[in-house]
Amino acid sequence: MDAFILQQYDEWLADHMEEIVEQYPSQVVAIHEGHIIYTGESEEDVYRWIRKKALTPMPLVFRVPRPEDLNVIL
Amino acid sequence: MPLYVLRYKRMQGRLAPIITVGIKLEETWYPIETYIDSGAAYTLLKAGIAEGAGFDYRAGHLTSCQVGDGNFIPVYLHELELQIGSERFVAPVGFSERLGVVFHLLGRDGVFSRFKICFQEQQRLLTLEM
């Protein structure tokens, strides 16, 4: 995929991860062109929605950690 | 030599070595968030992304992997294309329904042998050098 797109996602999340963790704990979010465009309960649901929309570039999807998840990994 | 400089991500006031990488599943590239884990022998992904992408991860080689609490979890191993920066390479990638951590893990095989990875926490930077 376009390396610039990867870099853009990485930089956007470096700027916004803290607020996403506060606002969307345990949800699966899809990020596209600097916005959260969809949230769902599972990655499968979110990717199904993305396929219907045929978005490009491919949105970045991940499950937002809850505070207790962070105690484990950080 | 290519050098990629990425920022740590801050969560709950703490820094985490999480980077965006690409993975190719069924001819489509997906950006994913991965936690750089030098304790993981190979890259481990939660099965949800494979299910979402329509990738038959259970067709891979079934093995098991010991996790932090001492238990073993089933893992389906594949050789898949990954991308860091503009570098594309093939590495072993495991999928598991029972991976208990919230992020995918970017493990050593095929990655740490390709990049010199420096954790510069004081500068809040990760550098990956080929």
N, CA and C atoms of all chains as a GROMACS GRO file, in nm:
protein
  612
    1MET      N    1   0.084  -0.119   0.000
    1MET     CA    2   0.000   0.000   0.000
    1MET      C    3   0.087   0.123   0.000
    2ASP      N    4   0.027   0.235  -0.023
    2ASP     CA    5   0.103   0.359  -0.032
    2ASP      C    6   0.167   0.390   0.104
    3ALA      N    7   0.301   0.401   0.104
    3ALA     CA    8   0.372   0.426   0.229
    3ALA      C    9   0.328   0.557   0.294
    4PHE      N   10   0.289   0.653   0.213
    4PHE     CA   11   0.244   0.782   0.266
    4PHE      C   12   0.115   0.766   0.346
    5ILE      N   13   0.028   0.678   0.299
    5ILE     CA   14  -0.098   0.653   0.371
    5ILE      C   15  -0.068   0.590   0.507
    6LEU      N   16   0.022   0.492   0.509
    6LEU     CA   17   0.061   0.430   0.637
    6LEU      C   18   0.114   0.536   0.733
    7GLN      N   19   0.199   0.622   0.680
    7GLN     CA   20   0.259   0.726   0.763
    7GLN      C   21   0.152   0.822   0.815
    8GLN      N   22   0.056   0.856   0.729
    8GLN     CA   23  -0.051   0.946   0.772
    8GLN      C   24  -0.134   0.886   0.885
    9TYR      N   25  -0.168   0.758   0.873
    9TYR     CA   26  -0.244   0.692   0.979
    9TYR      C   27  -0.163   0.693   1.109
   10ASP      N   28  -0.034   0.660   1.097
   10ASP     CA   29   0.049   0.650   1.217
   10ASP      C   30   0.058   0.787   1.286
   11GLU      N   31   0.079   0.890   1.209
   11GLU     CA   32   0.093   1.024   1.268
   11GLU      C   33  -0.039   1.073   1.326
   12TRP      N   34  -0.149   1.044   1.257
   12TRP     CA   35  -0.279   1.090   1.307
   12TRP      C   36  -0.310   1.023   1.441
   13LEU      N   37  -0.278   0.893   1.448
   13LEU     CA   38  -0.305   0.823   1.574
   13LEU      C   39  -0.210   0.868   1.686
   14ALA      N   40  -0.087   0.900   1.651
   14ALA     CA   41   0.005   0.951   1.753
   14ALA      C   42  -0.051   1.080   1.814
   15ASP      N   43  -0.123   1.158   1.733
   15ASP     CA   44  -0.184   1.282   1.782
   15ASP      C   45  -0.315   1.258   1.858
   16HIS      N   46  -0.388   1.153   1.823
   16HIS     CA   47  -0.526   1.140   1.872
   16HIS      C   48  -0.554   1.015   1.957
   17MET      N   49  -0.456   0.930   1.977
   17MET     CA   50  -0.482   0.804   2.047
   17MET      C   51  -0.540   0.827   2.186
   18GLU      N   52  -0.485   0.924   2.258
   18GLU     CA   53  -0.531   0.948   2.395
   18GLU      C   54  -0.681   0.980   2.398
   19GLU      N   55  -0.726   1.067   2.308
   19GLU     CA   56  -0.869   1.104   2.311
   19GLU      C   57  -0.957   0.988   2.261
   20ILE      N   58  -0.906   0.908   2.168
   20ILE     CA   59  -0.984   0.793   2.120
   20ILE      C   60  -1.004   0.693   2.233
   21VAL      N   61  -0.900   0.671   2.312
   21VAL     CA   62  -0.910   0.579   2.426
   21VAL      C   63  -1.013   0.630   2.527
   22GLU      N   64  -1.019   0.760   2.544
   22GLU     CA   65  -1.116   0.817   2.638
   22GLU      C   66  -1.259   0.807   2.585
   23GLN      N   67  -1.276   0.826   2.454
   23GLN     CA   68  -1.412   0.837   2.397
   23GLN      C   69  -1.471   0.705   2.349
   24TYR      N   70  -1.387   0.610   2.309
   24TYR     CA   71  -1.440   0.488   2.246
   24TYR      C   72  -1.388   0.360   2.310
   25PRO      N   73  -1.380   0.352   2.442
   25PRO     CA   74  -1.321   0.230   2.501
   25PRO      C   75  -1.397   0.105   2.460
   26SER      N   76  -1.324   0.003   2.423
   26SER     CA   77  -1.371  -0.132   2.387
   26SER      C   78  -1.445  -0.138   2.253
   27GLN      N   79  -1.462  -0.024   2.186
   27GLN     CA   80  -1.527  -0.028   2.055
   27GLN      C   81  -1.424  -0.050   1.944
   28VAL      N   82  -1.471  -0.101   1.832
   28VAL     CA   83  -1.385  -0.113   1.714
   28VAL      C   84  -1.411   0.009   1.627
   29VAL      N   85  -1.306   0.083   1.597
   29VAL     CA   86  -1.322   0.207   1.521
   29VAL      C   87  -1.258   0.192   1.383
   30ALA      N   88  -1.314   0.264   1.287
   30ALA     CA   89  -1.255   0.273   1.153
   30ALA      C   90  -1.216   0.418   1.130
   31ILE      N   91  -1.091   0.438   1.092
   31ILE     CA   92  -1.038   0.573   1.070
   31ILE      C   93  -1.007   0.590   0.922
   32HIS      N   94  -1.050   0.704   0.868
   32HIS     CA   95  -1.031   0.728   0.725
   32HIS      C   96  -1.015   0.877   0.704
   33GLU      N   97  -0.906   0.916   0.640
   33GLU     CA   98  -0.878   1.055   0.606
   33GLU      C   99  -0.896   1.149   0.725
   34GLY      N  100  -0.840   1.107   0.838
   34GLY     CA  101  -0.836   1.194   0.955
   34GLY      C  102  -0.964   1.202   1.035
   35HIS      N  103  -1.054   1.106   1.015
   35HIS     CA  104  -1.178   1.104   1.092
   35HIS      C  105  -1.214   0.962   1.131
   36ILE      N  106  -1.284   0.950   1.244
   36ILE     CA  107  -1.345   0.823   1.278
   36ILE      C  108  -1.476   0.816   1.202
   37ILE      N  109  -1.485   0.722   1.109
   37ILE     CA  110  -1.601   0.719   1.019
   37ILE      C  111  -1.703   0.614   1.059
   38TYR      N  112  -1.663   0.522   1.148
   38TYR     CA  113  -1.759   0.417   1.185
   38TYR      C  114  -1.709   0.349   1.312
   39THR      N  115  -1.802   0.308   1.395
   39THR     CA  116  -1.764   0.228   1.511
   39THR      C  117  -1.856   0.106   1.516
   40GLY      N  118  -1.804  -0.002   1.568
   40GLY     CA  119  -1.882  -0.124   1.576
   40GLY      C  120  -1.840  -0.210   1.693
   41GLU      N  121  -1.907  -0.322   1.707
   41GLU     CA  122  -1.880  -0.413   1.819
   41GLU      C  123  -1.768  -0.512   1.787
   42SER      N  124  -1.751  -0.543   1.658
   42SER     CA  125  -1.647  -0.641   1.621
   42SER      C  126  -1.576  -0.595   1.494
   43GLU      N  127  -1.453  -0.646   1.477
   43GLU     CA  128  -1.377  -0.613   1.357
   43GLU      C  129  -1.448  -0.664   1.233
   44GLU      N  130  -1.510  -0.780   1.246
   44GLU     CA  131  -1.580  -0.838   1.132
   44GLU      C  132  -1.692  -0.744   1.085
   45ASP      N  133  -1.770  -0.693   1.181
   45ASP     CA  134  -1.878  -0.600   1.147
   45ASP      C  135  -1.825  -0.475   1.078
   46VAL      N  136  -1.718  -0.422   1.131
   46VAL     CA  137  -1.664  -0.296   1.077
   46VAL      C  138  -1.609  -0.319   0.935
   47TYR      N  139  -1.537  -0.428   0.916
   47TYR     CA  140  -1.484  -0.454   0.781
   47TYR      C  141  -1.598  -0.484   0.682
   48ARG      N  142  -1.705  -0.545   0.730
   48ARG     CA  143  -1.820  -0.570   0.641
   48ARG      C  144  -1.877  -0.436   0.593
   49TRP      N  145  -1.890  -0.342   0.684
   49TRP     CA  146  -1.940  -0.209   0.648
   49TRP      C  147  -1.844  -0.141   0.549
   50ILE      N  148  -1.713  -0.156   0.574
   50ILE     CA  149  -1.614  -0.093   0.485
   50ILE      C  150  -1.622  -0.152   0.344
   51ARG      N  151  -1.640  -0.283   0.337
   51ARG     CA  152  -1.648  -0.346   0.203
   51ARG      C  153  -1.770  -0.293   0.126
   52LYS      N  154  -1.882  -0.273   0.196
   52LYS     CA  155  -2.001  -0.220   0.130
   52LYS      C  156  -1.975  -0.080   0.076
   53LYS      N  157  -1.900  -0.001   0.151
   53LYS     CA  158  -1.873   0.138   0.110
   53LYS      C  159  -1.762   0.147   0.006
   54ALA      N  160  -1.683   0.040  -0.008
   54ALA     CA  161  -1.572   0.037  -0.106
   54ALA      C  162  -1.481   0.160  -0.093
   55LEU      N  163  -1.441   0.188   0.031
   55LEU     CA  164  -1.361   0.307   0.056
   55LEU      C  165  -1.216   0.286   0.014
   56THR      N  166  -1.155   0.390  -0.040
   56THR     CA  167  -1.011   0.392  -0.062
   56THR      C  168  -0.957   0.524  -0.009
   57PRO      N  169  -0.838   0.523   0.050
   57PRO     CA  170  -0.761   0.404   0.085
   57PRO      C  171  -0.834   0.323   0.193
   58MET      N  172  -0.789   0.202   0.214
   58MET     CA  173  -0.849   0.115   0.314
   58MET      C  174  -0.842   0.181   0.452
   59PRO      N  175  -0.954   0.194   0.520
   59PRO     CA  176  -0.952   0.253   0.655
   59PRO      C  177  -0.867   0.170   0.753
   60LEU      N  178  -0.820   0.236   0.853
   60LEU     CA  179  -0.747   0.170   0.961
   60LEU      C  180  -0.849   0.129   1.066
   61VAL      N  181  -0.848   0.003   1.103
   61VAL     CA  182  -0.947  -0.051   1.196
   61VAL      C  183  -0.874  -0.109   1.317
   62PHE      N  184  -0.919  -0.075   1.435
   62PHE     CA  185  -0.864  -0.140   1.554
   62PHE      C  186  -0.960  -0.129   1.671
   63ARG      N  187  -0.945  -0.223   1.764
   63ARG     CA  188  -1.027  -0.220   1.885
   63ARG      C  189  -0.959  -0.127   1.986
   64VAL      N  190  -1.034  -0.032   2.035
   64VAL     CA  191  -0.979   0.066   2.129
   64VAL      C  192  -0.967   0.001   2.267
   65PRO      N  193  -0.851   0.010   2.328
   65PRO     CA  194  -0.836  -0.053   2.459
   65PRO      C  195  -0.917   0.017   2.568
   66ARG      N  196  -0.958  -0.064   2.666
   66ARG     CA  197  -1.019  -0.009   2.787
   66ARG      C  198  -0.906   0.022   2.885
   67PRO      N  199  -0.931   0.104   2.986
   67PRO     CA  200  -0.824   0.133   3.082
   67PRO      C  201  -0.762   0.006   3.141
   68GLU      N  202  -0.844  -0.096   3.168
   68GLU     CA  203  -0.788  -0.218   3.228
   68GLU      C  204  -0.700  -0.294   3.129
   69ASP      N  205  -0.728  -0.282   2.998
   69ASP     CA  206  -0.641  -0.343   2.898
   69ASP      C  207  -0.501  -0.279   2.904
   70LEU      N  208  -0.501  -0.151   2.925
   70LEU     CA  209  -0.373  -0.079   2.926
   70LEU      C  210  -0.287  -0.119   3.045
   71ASN      N  211  -0.352  -0.158   3.154
   71ASN     CA  212  -0.275  -0.205   3.270
   71ASN      C  213  -0.197  -0.330   3.236
   72VAL      N  214  -0.248  -0.409   3.142
   72VAL     CA  215  -0.182  -0.534   3.104
   72VAL      C  216  -0.067  -0.510   3.010
   73ILE      N  217  -0.090  -0.422   2.910
   73ILE     CA  218   0.011  -0.411   2.805
   73ILE      C  219   0.113  -0.301   2.827
   74LEU      N  220   0.083  -0.204   2.913
   74LEU     CA  221   0.177  -0.091   2.924
   74LEU      C  222   0.273  -0.107   3.040
   75MET      N  223   2.081   0.387   0.372
   75MET     CA  224   1.992   0.287   0.431
   75MET      C  225   1.861   0.353   0.476
   76PRO      N  226   1.746   0.297   0.440
   76PRO     CA  227   1.619   0.358   0.484
   76PRO      C  228   1.608   0.362   0.636
   77LEU      N  229   1.559   0.474   0.685
   77LEU     CA  230   1.539   0.492   0.828
   77LEU      C  231   1.397   0.546   0.848
   78TYR      N  232   1.322   0.477   0.930
   78TYR     CA  233   1.185   0.521   0.958
   78TYR      C  234   1.177   0.568   1.102
   79VAL      N  235   1.129   0.688   1.120
   79VAL     CA  236   1.117   0.746   1.255
   79VAL      C  237   0.968   0.761   1.286
   80LEU      N  238   0.924   0.692   1.389
   80LEU     CA  239   0.782   0.693   1.425
   80LEU      C  240   0.768   0.737   1.571
   81ARG      N  241   0.654   0.790   1.603
   81ARG     CA  242   0.631   0.839   1.739
   81ARG      C  243   0.564   0.733   1.825
   82TYR      N  244   0.605   0.726   1.950
   82TYR     CA  245   0.529   0.646   2.046
   82TYR      C  246   0.386   0.698   2.051
   83LYS      N  247   0.293   0.612   2.089
   83LYS     CA  248   0.154   0.658   2.106
   83LYS      C  249   0.123   0.664   2.255
   84ARG      N  250   0.058   0.771   2.292
   84ARG     CA  251   0.030   0.795   2.434
   84ARG      C  252  -0.112   0.751   2.465
   85MET      N  253  -0.123   0.670   2.570
   85MET     CA  254  -0.256   0.625   2.617
   85MET      C  255  -0.257   0.628   2.768
   86GLN      N  256  -0.358   0.692   2.825
   86GLN     CA  257  -0.370   0.703   2.970
   86GLN      C  258  -0.239   0.756   3.030
   87GLY      N  259  -0.179   0.849   2.961
   87GLY     CA  260  -0.059   0.914   3.012
   87GLY      C  261   0.068   0.833   2.997
   88ARG      N  262   0.060   0.715   2.935
   88ARG     CA  263   0.180   0.633   2.918
   88ARG      C  264   0.209   0.614   2.771
   89LEU      N  265   0.336   0.587   2.741
   89LEU     CA  266   0.377   0.572   2.603
   89LEU      C  267   0.377   0.425   2.564
   90ALA      N  268   0.335   0.397   2.442
   90ALA     CA  269   0.332   0.259   2.394
   90ALA      C  270   0.397   0.251   2.256
   91PRO      N  271   0.481   0.148   2.233
   91PRO     CA  272   0.549   0.133   2.103
   91PRO      C  273   0.456   0.067   2.002
   92ILE      N  274   0.359   0.143   1.958
   92ILE     CA  275   0.259   0.093   1.865
   92ILE      C  276   0.278   0.164   1.731
   93ILE      N  277   0.288   0.084   1.624
   93ILE     CA  278   0.308   0.146   1.492
   93ILE      C  279   0.208   0.090   1.391
   94THR      N  280   0.185   0.168   1.288
   94THR     CA  281   0.094   0.127   1.181
   94THR      C  282   0.175   0.052   1.075
   95VAL      N  283   0.134  -0.069   1.046
   95VAL     CA  284   0.199  -0.147   0.940
   95VAL      C  285   0.091  -0.194   0.843
   96GLY      N  286   0.135  -0.238   0.726
   96GLY     CA  287   0.042  -0.293   0.628
   96GLY      C  288   0.051  -0.444   0.624
   97ILE      N  289  -0.061  -0.509   0.598
   97ILE     CA  290  -0.060  -0.654   0.579
   97ILE      C  291  -0.147  -0.685   0.457
   98LYS      N  292  -0.100  -0.777   0.376
   98LYS     CA  293  -0.174  -0.812   0.254
   98LYS      C  294  -0.252  -0.942   0.278
   99LEU      N  295  -0.384  -0.931   0.266
   99LEU     CA  296  -0.472  -1.047   0.283
   99LEU      C  297  -0.562  -1.055   0.160
  100GLU      N  298  -0.559  -1.168   0.092
  100GLU     CA  299  -0.646  -1.185  -0.026
  100GLU      C  300  -0.633  -1.069  -0.124
  101GLU      N  301  -0.508  -1.035  -0.155
  101GLU     CA  302  -0.478  -0.932  -0.257
  101GLU      C  303  -0.515  -0.789  -0.216
  102THR      N  304  -0.554  -0.771  -0.092
  102THR     CA  305  -0.588  -0.635  -0.045
  102THR      C  306  -0.495  -0.599   0.071
  103TRP      N  307  -0.444  -0.476   0.068
  103TRP     CA  308  -0.360  -0.428   0.177
  103TRP      C  309  -0.447  -0.364   0.285
  104TYR      N  310  -0.417  -0.401   0.410
  104TYR     CA  311  -0.488  -0.346   0.525
  104TYR      C  312  -0.387  -0.277   0.618
  105PRO      N  313  -0.416  -0.153   0.659
  105PRO     CA  314  -0.333  -0.092   0.763
  105PRO      C  315  -0.379  -0.145   0.899
  106ILE      N  316  -0.285  -0.180   0.984
  106ILE     CA  317  -0.322  -0.229   1.117
  106ILE      C  318  -0.228  -0.168   1.222
  107GLU      N  319  -0.277  -0.161   1.344
  107GLU     CA  320  -0.196  -0.113   1.455
  107GLU      C  321  -0.130  -0.232   1.524
  108THR      N  322   0.000  -0.225   1.540
  108THR     CA  323   0.073  -0.337   1.602
  108THR      C  324   0.161  -0.286   1.715
  109TYR      N  325   0.164  -0.364   1.821
  109TYR     CA  326   0.249  -0.335   1.936
  109TYR      C  327   0.382  -0.407   1.913
  110ILE      N  328   0.491  -0.334   1.908
  110ILE     CA  329   0.621  -0.397   1.883
  110ILE      C  330   0.658  -0.479   2.007
  111ASP      N  331   0.670  -0.609   1.990
  111ASP     CA  332   0.687  -0.700   2.104
  111ASP      C  333   0.809  -0.789   2.082
  112SER      N  334   0.920  -0.751   2.143
  112SER     CA  335   1.042  -0.830   2.126
  112SER      C  336   1.031  -0.965   2.196
  113GLY      N  337   0.929  -0.984   2.278
  113GLY     CA  338   0.907  -1.113   2.344
  113GLY      C  339   0.828  -1.210   2.260
  114ALA      N  340   0.776  -1.165   2.148
  114ALA     CA  341   0.697  -1.253   2.060
  114ALA      C  342   0.787  -1.306   1.949
  115ALA      N  343   0.790  -1.437   1.933
  115ALA     CA  344   0.878  -1.496   1.831
  115ALA      C  345   0.836  -1.452   1.692
  116TYR      N  346   0.707  -1.445   1.671
  116TYR     CA  347   0.658  -1.402   1.539
  116TYR      C  348   0.537  -1.311   1.557
  117THR      N  349   0.498  -1.251   1.449
  117THR     CA  350   0.386  -1.158   1.452
  117THR      C  351   0.256  -1.234   1.477
  118LEU      N  352   0.178  -1.183   1.570
  118LEU     CA  353   0.052  -1.248   1.609
  118LEU      C  354  -0.064  -1.150   1.593
  119LEU      N  355  -0.163  -1.192   1.516
  119LEU     CA  356  -0.279  -1.106   1.495
  119LEU      C  357  -0.403  -1.171   1.554
  120LYS      N  358  -0.492  -1.087   1.600
  120LYS     CA  359  -0.623  -1.137   1.644
  120LYS      C  360  -0.701  -1.182   1.520
  121ALA      N  361  -0.777  -1.288   1.535
  121ALA     CA  362  -0.842  -1.349   1.419
  121ALA      C  363  -0.945  -1.258   1.355
  122GLY      N  364  -0.993  -1.158   1.428
  122GLY     CA  365  -1.100  -1.072   1.376
  122GLY      C  366  -1.067  -1.006   1.245
  123ILE      N  367  -0.942  -0.967   1.226
  123ILE     CA  368  -0.907  -0.901   1.099
  123ILE      C  369  -0.919  -1.000   0.983
  124ALA      N  370  -0.876  -1.125   1.007
  124ALA     CA  371  -0.887  -1.226   0.901
  124ALA      C  372  -1.033  -1.252   0.868
  125GLU      N  373  -1.115  -1.263   0.971
  125GLU     CA  374  -1.259  -1.286   0.949
  125GLU      C  375  -1.320  -1.169   0.872
  126GLY      N  376  -1.280  -1.049   0.910
  126GLY     CA  377  -1.332  -0.931   0.842
  126GLY      C  378  -1.288  -0.921   0.698
  127ALA      N  379  -1.167  -0.970   0.671
  127ALA     CA  380  -1.112  -0.961   0.535
  127ALA      C  381  -1.153  -1.081   0.448
  128GLY      N  382  -1.219  -1.178   0.508
  128GLY     CA  383  -1.255  -1.297   0.432
  128GLY      C  384  -1.136  -1.387   0.405
  129PHE      N  385  -1.036  -1.380   0.491
  129PHE     CA  386  -0.915  -1.460   0.476
  129PHE      C  387  -0.928  -1.587   0.560
  130ASP      N  388  -0.910  -1.702   0.497
  130ASP     CA  389  -0.927  -1.829   0.566
  130ASP      C  390  -0.802  -1.861   0.648
  131TYR      N  391  -0.794  -1.800   0.764
  131TYR     CA  392  -0.673  -1.815   0.846
  131TYR      C  393  -0.658  -1.957   0.899
  132ARG      N  394  -0.771  -2.031   0.909
  132ARG     CA  395  -0.762  -2.167   0.962
  132ARG      C  396  -0.696  -2.262   0.862
  133ALA      N  397  -0.671  -2.217   0.740
  133ALA     CA  398  -0.599  -2.299   0.642
  133ALA      C  399  -0.450  -2.302   0.670
  134GLY      N  400  -0.404  -2.220   0.763
  134GLY     CA  401  -0.261  -2.216   0.795
  134GLY      C  402  -0.218  -2.333   0.882
  135HIS      N  403  -0.089  -2.338   0.907
  135HIS     CA  404  -0.032  -2.445   0.990
  135HIS      C  405  -0.072  -2.421   1.136
  136LEU      N  406  -0.140  -2.520   1.195
  136LEU     CA  407  -0.185  -2.506   1.333
  136LEU      C  408  -0.071  -2.538   1.429
  137THR      N  409  -0.044  -2.445   1.515
  137THR     CA  410   0.057  -2.466   1.618
  137THR      C  411   0.004  -2.405   1.748
  138SER      N  412   0.085  -2.401   1.850
  138SER     CA  413   0.040  -2.336   1.973
  138SER      C  414   0.149  -2.243   2.023
  139CYS      N  415   0.107  -2.151   2.103
  139CYS     CA  416   0.198  -2.046   2.148
  139CYS      C  417   0.172  -2.021   2.296
  140GLN      N  418   0.277  -2.016   2.375
  140GLN     CA  419   0.259  -1.992   2.519
  140GLN      C  420   0.248  -1.842   2.544
  141VAL      N  421   0.148  -1.805   2.621
  141VAL     CA  422   0.127  -1.663   2.651
  141VAL      C  423   0.164  -1.633   2.796
  142GLY      N  424   0.148  -1.509   2.833
  142GLY     CA  425   0.199  -1.459   2.960
  142GLY      C  426   0.153  -1.533   3.084
  143ASP      N  427   0.032  -1.588   3.082
  143ASP     CA  428  -0.016  -1.656   3.201
  143ASP      C  429   0.025  -1.804   3.205
  144GLY      N  430   0.107  -1.845   3.108
  144GLY     CA  431   0.156  -1.984   3.107
  144GLY      C  432   0.073  -2.077   3.022
  145ASN      N  433  -0.045  -2.034   2.984
  145ASN     CA  434  -0.130  -2.119   2.900
  145ASN      C  435  -0.084  -2.115   2.755
  146PHE      N  436  -0.132  -2.215   2.680
  146PHE     CA  437  -0.102  -2.222   2.537
  146PHE      C  438  -0.229  -2.186   2.459
  147ILE      N  439  -0.212  -2.110   2.355
  147ILE     CA  440  -0.326  -2.075   2.269
  147ILE      C  441  -0.301  -2.130   2.128
  148PRO      N  442  -0.408  -2.171   2.059
  148PRO     CA  443  -0.390  -2.218   1.922
  148PRO      C  444  -0.360  -2.102   1.829
  149VAL      N  445  -0.267  -2.125   1.737
  149VAL     CA  446  -0.226  -2.022   1.641
  149VAL      C  447  -0.217  -2.086   1.503
  150TYR      N  448  -0.272  -2.017   1.404
  150TYR     CA  449  -0.264  -2.064   1.266
  150TYR      C  450  -0.159  -1.978   1.194
  151LEU      N  451  -0.052  -2.044   1.151
  151LEU     CA  452   0.061  -1.971   1.094
  151LEU      C  453   0.055  -1.963   0.941
  152HIS      N  454   0.090  -1.847   0.890
  152HIS     CA  455   0.098  -1.823   0.745
  152HIS      C  456   0.227  -1.746   0.716
  153GLU      N  457   0.269  -1.750   0.592
  153GLU     CA  458   0.374  -1.660   0.545
  153GLU      C  459   0.302  -1.550   0.466
  154LEU      N  460   0.308  -1.427   0.514
  154LEU     CA  461   0.231  -1.319   0.452
  154LEU      C  462   0.319  -1.196   0.431
  155GLU      N  463   0.273  -1.113   0.339
  155GLU     CA  464   0.345  -0.992   0.309
  155GLU      C  465   0.308  -0.882   0.408
  156LEU      N  466   0.411  -0.820   0.466
  156LEU     CA  467   0.393  -0.706   0.556
  156LEU      C  468   0.460  -0.583   0.495
  157GLN      N  469   0.422  -0.467   0.543
  157GLN     CA  470   0.484  -0.344   0.496
  157GLN      C  471   0.508  -0.251   0.614
  158ILE      N  472   0.633  -0.207   0.624
  158ILE     CA  473   0.670  -0.103   0.721
  158ILE      C  474   0.733   0.010   0.641
  159GLY      N  475   0.678   0.129   0.652
  159GLY     CA  476   0.724   0.237   0.564
  159GLY      C  477   0.699   0.194   0.419
  160SER      N  478   0.802   0.201   0.338
  160SER     CA  479   0.786   0.156   0.198
  160SER      C  480   0.845   0.018   0.176
  161GLU      N  481   0.888  -0.047   0.286
  161GLU     CA  482   0.952  -0.179   0.274
  161GLU      C  483   0.848  -0.290   0.284
  162ARG      N  484   0.843  -0.373   0.182
  162ARG     CA  485   0.754  -0.489   0.182
  162ARG      C  486   0.837  -0.615   0.193
  163PHE      N  487   0.791  -0.707   0.273
  163PHE     CA  488   0.866  -0.830   0.295
  163PHE      C  489   0.769  -0.937   0.345
  164VAL      N  490   0.813  -1.063   0.330
  164VAL     CA  491   0.732  -1.176   0.376
  164VAL      C  492   0.780  -1.220   0.513
  165ALA      N  493   0.686  -1.245   0.602
  165ALA     CA  494   0.721  -1.286   0.739
  165ALA      C  495   0.615  -1.385   0.789
  166PRO      N  496   0.653  -1.470   0.885
  166PRO     CA  497   0.550  -1.556   0.945
  166PRO      C  498   0.452  -1.473   1.026
  167VAL      N  499   0.326  -1.501   1.006
  167VAL     CA  500   0.219  -1.429   1.078
  167VAL      C  501   0.120  -1.531   1.132
  168GLY      N  502   0.097  -1.527   1.263
  168GLY     CA  503   0.001  -1.619   1.324
  168GLY      C  504  -0.130  -1.548   1.354
  169PHE      N  505  -0.239  -1.624   1.345
  169PHE     CA  506  -0.371  -1.572   1.379
  169PHE      C  507  -0.427  -1.656   1.493
  170SER      N  508  -0.489  -1.590   1.589
  170SER     CA  509  -0.550  -1.664   1.698
  170SER      C  510  -0.678  -1.596   1.745
  171GLU      N  511  -0.778  -1.678   1.773
  171GLU     CA  512  -0.903  -1.626   1.832
  171GLU      C  513  -0.882  -1.596   1.980
  172ARG      N  514  -0.774  -1.649   2.036
  172ARG     CA  515  -0.758  -1.639   2.182
  172ARG      C  516  -0.644  -1.547   2.225
  173LEU      N  517  -0.599  -1.466   2.133
  173LEU     CA  518  -0.497  -1.368   2.170
  173LEU      C  519  -0.562  -1.266   2.264
  174GLY      N  520  -0.517  -1.263   2.388
  174GLY     CA  521  -0.589  -1.188   2.490
  174GLY      C  522  -0.559  -1.040   2.495
  175VAL      N  523  -0.453  -0.996   2.429
  175VAL     CA  524  -0.419  -0.853   2.436
  175VAL      C  525  -0.497  -0.778   2.329
  176VAL      N  526  -0.514  -0.649   2.352
  176VAL     CA  527  -0.604  -0.572   2.266
  176VAL      C  528  -0.541  -0.538   2.132
  177PHE      N  529  -0.408  -0.528   2.126
  177PHE     CA  530  -0.343  -0.495   2.000
  177PHE      C  531  -0.281  -0.619   1.935
  178HIS      N  532  -0.269  -0.614   1.802
  178HIS     CA  533  -0.188  -0.714   1.733
  178HIS      C  534  -0.043  -0.698   1.779
  179LEU      N  535   0.034  -0.806   1.771
  179LEU     CA  536   0.174  -0.801   1.816
  179LEU      C  537   0.268  -0.814   1.696
  180LEU      N  538   0.362  -0.723   1.687
  180LEU     CA  539   0.463  -0.731   1.581
  180LEU      C  540   0.585  -0.801   1.642
  181GLY      N  541   0.604  -0.927   1.604
  181GLY     CA  542   0.708  -1.010   1.665
  181GLY      C  543   0.838  -1.008   1.587
  182ARG      N  544   0.932  -1.094   1.631
  182ARG     CA  545   1.069  -1.085   1.581
  182ARG      C  546   1.091  -1.143   1.442
  183ASP      N  547   1.041  -1.265   1.416
  183ASP     CA  548   1.078  -1.334   1.293
  183ASP      C  549   1.042  -1.254   1.169
  184GLY      N  550   1.141  -1.235   1.086
  184GLY     CA  551   1.120  -1.163   0.960
  184GLY      C  552   1.115  -1.012   0.976
  185VAL      N  553   1.108  -0.964   1.099
  185VAL     CA  554   1.100  -0.820   1.124
  185VAL      C  555   1.228  -0.770   1.192
  186PHE      N  556   1.260  -0.830   1.306
  186PHE     CA  557   1.378  -0.785   1.380
  186PHE      C  558   1.507  -0.822   1.306
  187SER      N  559   1.499  -0.924   1.219
  187SER     CA  560   1.616  -0.960   1.139
  187SER      C  561   1.635  -0.863   1.022
  188ARG      N  562   1.533  -0.788   0.991
  188ARG     CA  563   1.535  -0.696   0.877
  188ARG      C  564   1.561  -0.551   0.921
  189PHE      N  565   1.511  -0.517   1.038
  189PHE     CA  566   1.524  -0.379   1.087
  189PHE      C  567   1.602  -0.376   1.218
  190LYS      N  568   1.683  -0.274   1.233
  190LYS     CA  569   1.740  -0.244   1.364
  190LYS      C  570   1.640  -0.149   1.430
  191ILE      N  571   1.581  -0.195   1.540
  191ILE     CA  572   1.473  -0.118   1.603
  191ILE      C  573   1.524  -0.056   1.733
  192CYS      N  574   1.513   0.075   1.742
  192CYS     CA  575   1.558   0.145   1.863
  192CYS      C  576   1.437   0.208   1.933
  193PHE      N  577   1.426   0.180   2.061
  193PHE     CA  578   1.319   0.235   2.143
  193PHE      C  579   1.376   0.357   2.216
  194GLN      N  580   1.348   0.474   2.165
  194GLN     CA  581   1.402   0.595   2.226
  194GLN      C  582   1.290   0.663   2.305
  195GLU      N  583   1.261   0.603   2.420
  195GLU     CA  584   1.145   0.648   2.496
  195GLU      C  585   1.160   0.792   2.544
  196GLN      N  586   1.284   0.829   2.577
  196GLN     CA  587   1.305   0.964   2.626
  196GLN      C  588   1.266   1.068   2.520
  197GLN      N  589   1.295   1.035   2.394
  197GLN     CA  590   1.259   1.126   2.283
  197GLN      C  591   1.119   1.095   2.229
  198ARG      N  592   1.055   0.990   2.285
  198ARG     CA  593   0.923   0.946   2.240
  198ARG      C  594   0.925   0.902   2.093
  199LEU      N  595   1.037   0.844   2.053
  199LEU     CA  596   1.052   0.803   1.913
  199LEU      C  597   1.093   0.657   1.903
  200LEU      N  598   1.045   0.596   1.795
  200LEU     CA  599   1.090   0.462   1.758
  200LEU      C  600   1.160   0.477   1.623
  201THR      N  601   1.279   0.420   1.612
  201THR     CA  602   1.345   0.424   1.481
  201THR      C  603   1.363   0.283   1.432
  202LEU      N  604   1.332   0.263   1.306
  202LEU     CA  605   1.350   0.134   1.241
  202LEU      C  606   1.441   0.156   1.122
  203GLU      N  607   1.558   0.092   1.128
  203GLU     CA  608   1.659   0.113   1.026
  203GLU      C  609   1.688  -0.018   0.956
  204MET      N  610   1.694  -0.014   0.825
  204MET     CA  611   1.722  -0.138   0.750
  204MET      C  612   1.872  -0.164   0.744
   0.00000   0.00000   0.00000
